[in-house]
Amino acid sequence: MRKVFHLFIVLFVTTQLFAQTTPSRDQRMQWWRDARFGMFIHWGDYAVPGGVYNGQQVGRGGEWIMNRAKIPVATYQQYARQFNPTKYDADTWVKAAKDAGMKYIVITAKHHDGFAMFKSNASKWNIVDATPYGKDVLKPLAAACKKYGLKLGFYYSQAQDWNNPGGAAARKIATEGWPNPDSTRIDAYTLEHSGHWDPAQTTASMSDYIDKVAVPQVKELLTNYGEVAVLWWDTPTNMTDEYAEKLQAVLALQPNIITNDRLKRPNFPGDYKTPEQKIPTAAELDGRDWETCMTMNGTWGYKSYDHKWKSTETLIRNLVDIASKDGNYLLNVGPDATGAFPEGSLTALKGIGQWMKVNGEAIYGTQGSPLPPLPWGRCTQKKKDNSTTLYLHIFDWPANGKLHVPGIKEKVRNARLLAGGQTLSTSAGADELIIDLPAQAPDKITTVVAVSL
């Protein structure tokens, strides 16, 4: 009886100490909520074919080319022998993200093709052992992120793995026709599992894959690269709660880590939701933290023929719209097989960075809009003590120079342009504030007016 009582005391004290030293969810999420803007990087040996197989462009080719074209394992592995990204420079990548105003990076440590972008003892199918390049690309990226003050996260395909035996394989998922495919619909399609096309994929069970590849590789990622801020799971094809629990347990290696909602629904919701290629409407939001991931063109992984780049205006206004709804924007770059960012990505990043240097105050550390819908733009806000600053993002400049802002009854201390700092005159209307603007917008994409209440 005395031994049982002693064991109870030890367990109680251990539990209390763990509770005191483990950061709360709000503490873990604070940097992410302040950041608002991050870079997604989809990079792997699929950059070698660049969306083309046997001379044919493969729909949704990119990182899905092996699945879409049903490329045999032995054939697909030949691409790794051609993968030699000698132009890869982690310092250049991270500086490009920082200059664009991004605060964190999430890179595909392993996508669905099972190819690890790091040295792994759990599978020879990795960039060190299977390519002429022969070097781990995540270590220099971690060092560069530390140098420039960006948080680093890893995307990991925990269930789908088309090369390591036992991994799941989703059937073809037809997303090209979806105007805005979101993660819920993608899950509905990936539940049509057992999509293997090569006997080499099924020489082991999924339990074997989880125990011998997925869990050990996640341990490697959370042990060998310093602080890891995010674990971005994708997708839960064939996942069970038992498998998810094994992967979830490994997260204890990084007490401050946050995760998304794609490990296994519904019992493993993670810390935030992940709408894909879509910005939710206000009516679709449920109060949970969320992050929209989106491509700059039409693809995640590099495709040589995809040149349909979104305009800088669209990308900036997307960021503003997302921040005005209390969300984060994870904007994707798909480097080519040499390790270079496509020119279209660099152009967009430079344009966003120029805007953020002037207006970043209206994005970082802000909360969503407290105002009713605004016909001319969006609003973000910051609260401190008994004061509030509203940031009015003006998309459509009023021709008469009068900006009508509904829902403001508080006393205005000051109104100013972020671009140049010019003080603006204001007057009170019926349940609205009227701001006198210059004849011309300082920034045609989005001009921001800061109003202190």
ZIDAWO-V690081 format. One record per residue. N is the residue number from 1. RES is the residue in three letters. SS is DSSP state (H for helix, E for strand, C for the rest). Layout:
((N	RES	SS) (N	RES	SS))
This chain:
((1	MET	C) (2	ARG	H) (3	LYS	H) (4	VAL	H) (5	PHE	H) (6	HIS	H) (7	LEU	H) (8	PHE	H) (9	ILE	H) (10	VAL	H) (11	LEU	H) (12	PHE	H) (13	VAL	H) (14	THR	H) (15	THR	H) (16	GLN	H) (17	LEU	H) (18	PHE	H) (19	ALA	H) (20	GLN	H) (21	THR	H) (22	THR	C) (23	PRO	C) (24	SER	C) (25	ARG	H) (26	ASP	H) (27	GLN	H) (28	ARG	H) (29	MET	H) (30	GLN	H) (31	TRP	H) (32	TRP	H) (33	ARG	H) (34	ASP	H) (35	ALA	H) (36	ARG	C) (37	PHE	E) (38	GLY	E) (39	MET	E) (40	PHE	E) (41	ILE	E) (42	HIS	C) (43	TRP	C) (44	GLY	C) (45	ASP	H) (46	TYR	H) (47	ALA	H) (48	VAL	C) (49	PRO	C) (50	GLY	C) (51	GLY	C) (52	VAL	E) (53	TYR	E) (54	ASN	C) (55	GLY	C) (56	GLN	E) (57	GLN	E) (58	VAL	C) (59	GLY	C) (60	ARG	C) (61	GLY	C) (62	GLY	H) (63	GLU	H) (64	TRP	H) (65	ILE	H) (66	MET	H) (67	ASN	H) (68	ARG	H) (69	ALA	C) (70	LYS	C) (71	ILE	C) (72	PRO	C) (73	VAL	H) (74	ALA	H) (75	THR	H) (76	TYR	H) (77	GLN	C) (78	GLN	C) (79	TYR	C) (80	ALA	H) (81	ARG	H) (82	GLN	H) (83	PHE	C) (84	ASN	C) (85	PRO	C) (86	THR	C) (87	LYS	C) (88	TYR	C) (89	ASP	C) (90	ALA	H) (91	ASP	H) (92	THR	H) (93	TRP	H) (94	VAL	H) (95	LYS	H) (96	ALA	H) (97	ALA	H) (98	LYS	H) (99	ASP	H) (100	ALA	C) (101	GLY	C) (102	MET	C) (103	LYS	C) (104	TYR	E) (105	ILE	E) (106	VAL	E) (107	ILE	E) (108	THR	E) (109	ALA	E) (110	LYS	E) (111	HIS	C) (112	HIS	C) (113	ASP	C) (114	GLY	C) (115	PHE	C) (116	ALA	E) (117	MET	C) (118	PHE	C) (119	LYS	C) (120	SER	C) (121	ASN	C) (122	ALA	C) (123	SER	C) (124	LYS	C) (125	TRP	C) (126	ASN	E) (127	ILE	C) (128	VAL	C) (129	ASP	C) (130	ALA	C) (131	THR	C) (132	PRO	C) (133	TYR	C) (134	GLY	C) (135	LYS	C) (136	ASP	C) (137	VAL	H) (138	LEU	H) (139	LYS	H) (140	PRO	H) (141	LEU	H) (142	ALA	H) (143	ALA	H) (144	ALA	H) (145	CYS	H) (146	LYS	H) (147	LYS	H) (148	TYR	H) (149	GLY	C) (150	LEU	C) (151	LYS	E) (152	LEU	E) (153	GLY	E) (154	PHE	E) (155	TYR	E) (156	TYR	E) (157	SER	C) (158	GLN	C) (159	ALA	C) (160	GLN	E) (161	ASP	C) (162	TRP	C) (163	ASN	C) (164	ASN	C) (165	PRO	C) (166	GLY	C) (167	GLY	C) (168	ALA	E) (169	ALA	C) (170	ALA	C) (171	ARG	C) (172	LYS	C) (173	ILE	C) (174	ALA	C) (175	THR	C) (176	GLU	C) (177	GLY	C) (178	TRP	C) (179	PRO	C) (180	ASN	C) (181	PRO	C) (182	ASP	C) (183	SER	H) (184	THR	H) (185	ARG	H) (186	ILE	H) (187	ASP	H) (188	ALA	H) (189	TYR	H) (190	THR	H) (191	LEU	C) (192	GLU	C) (193	HIS	C) (194	SER	C) (195	GLY	C) (196	HIS	C) (197	TRP	C) (198	ASP	C) (199	PRO	H) (200	ALA	H) (201	GLN	H) (202	THR	H) (203	THR	C) (204	ALA	C) (205	SER	C) (206	MET	H) (207	SER	H) (208	ASP	H) (209	TYR	H) (210	ILE	H) (211	ASP	H) (212	LYS	H) (213	VAL	H) (214	ALA	H) (215	VAL	H) (216	PRO	H) (217	GLN	H) (218	VAL	H) (219	LYS	H) (220	GLU	H) (221	LEU	H) (222	LEU	C) (223	THR	C) (224	ASN	C) (225	TYR	C) (226	GLY	C) (227	GLU	C) (228	VAL	C) (229	ALA	C) (230	VAL	E) (231	LEU	E) (232	TRP	E) (233	TRP	E) (234	ASP	C) (235	THR	C) (236	PRO	C) (237	THR	C) (238	ASN	C) (239	MET	C) (240	THR	C) (241	ASP	H) (242	GLU	H) (243	TYR	H) (244	ALA	H) (245	GLU	H) (246	LYS	H) (247	LEU	H) (248	GLN	H) (249	ALA	H) (250	VAL	H) (251	LEU	H) (252	ALA	H) (253	LEU	H) (254	GLN	C) (255	PRO	C) (256	ASN	C) (257	ILE	C) (258	ILE	E) (259	THR	E) (260	ASN	E) (261	ASP	C) (262	ARG	C) (263	LEU	C) (264	LYS	E) (265	ARG	C) (266	PRO	C) (267	ASN	C) (268	PHE	E) (269	PRO	C) (270	GLY	C) (271	ASP	C) (272	TYR	E) (273	LYS	E) (274	THR	C) (275	PRO	C) (276	GLU	E) (277	GLN	C) (278	LYS	C) (279	ILE	C) (280	PRO	C) (281	THR	C) (282	ALA	H) (283	ALA	H) (284	GLU	H) (285	LEU	C) (286	ASP	C) (287	GLY	C) (288	ARG	C) (289	ASP	C) (290	TRP	E) (291	GLU	E) (292	THR	E) (293	CYS	E) (294	MET	E) (295	THR	E) (296	MET	C) (297	ASN	C) (298	GLY	C) (299	THR	C) (300	TRP	C) (301	GLY	C) (302	TYR	C) (303	LYS	C) (304	SER	C) (305	TYR	C) (306	ASP	C) (307	HIS	C) (308	LYS	C) (309	TRP	C) (310	LYS	C) (311	SER	C) (312	THR	H) (313	GLU	H) (314	THR	H) (315	LEU	H) (316	ILE	H) (317	ARG	H) (318	ASN	H) (319	LEU	H) (320	VAL	H) (321	ASP	H) (322	ILE	H) (323	ALA	H) (324	SER	C) (325	LYS	C) (326	ASP	C) (327	GLY	E) (328	ASN	E) (329	TYR	E) (330	LEU	E) (331	LEU	E) (332	ASN	E) (333	VAL	E) (334	GLY	C) (335	PRO	C) (336	ASP	C) (337	ALA	C) (338	THR	C) (339	GLY	C) (340	ALA	C) (341	PHE	C) (342	PRO	C) (343	GLU	H) (344	GLY	H) (345	SER	H) (346	LEU	H) (347	THR	H) (348	ALA	H) (349	LEU	H) (350	LYS	H) (351	GLY	H) (352	ILE	H) (353	GLY	H) (354	GLN	H) (355	TRP	H) (356	MET	H) (357	LYS	H) (358	VAL	H) (359	ASN	H) (360	GLY	H) (361	GLU	H) (362	ALA	H) (363	ILE	C) (364	TYR	C) (365	GLY	C) (366	THR	C) (367	GLN	E) (368	GLY	C) (369	SER	C) (370	PRO	C) (371	LEU	C) (372	PRO	C) (373	PRO	C) (374	LEU	C) (375	PRO	C) (376	TRP	C) (377	GLY	E) (378	ARG	E) (379	CYS	E) (380	THR	E) (381	GLN	E) (382	LYS	E) (383	LYS	E) (384	LYS	E) (385	ASP	C) (386	ASN	C) (387	SER	E) (388	THR	E) (389	THR	E) (390	LEU	E) (391	TYR	E) (392	LEU	E) (393	HIS	E) (394	ILE	E) (395	PHE	C) (396	ASP	C) (397	TRP	C) (398	PRO	C) (399	ALA	C) (400	ASN	C) (401	GLY	C) (402	LYS	E) (403	LEU	E) (404	HIS	E) (405	VAL	E) (406	PRO	E) (407	GLY	C) (408	ILE	C) (409	LYS	C) (410	GLU	C) (411	LYS	C) (412	VAL	C) (413	ARG	C) (414	ASN	E) (415	ALA	E) (416	ARG	E) (417	LEU	E) (418	LEU	C) (419	ALA	C) (420	GLY	C) (421	GLY	C) (422	GLN	C) (423	THR	E) (424	LEU	C) (425	SER	C) (426	THR	E) (427	SER	E) (428	ALA	E) (429	GLY	E) (430	ALA	C) (431	ASP	C) (432	GLU	E) (433	LEU	E) (434	ILE	E) (435	ILE	E) (436	ASP	E) (437	LEU	C) (438	PRO	C) (439	ALA	C) (440	GLN	C) (441	ALA	C) (442	PRO	C) (443	ASP	C) (444	LYS	C) (445	ILE	C) (446	THR	C) (447	THR	E) (448	VAL	E) (449	VAL	E) (450	ALA	E) (451	VAL	E) (452	SER	E) (453	LEU	C))
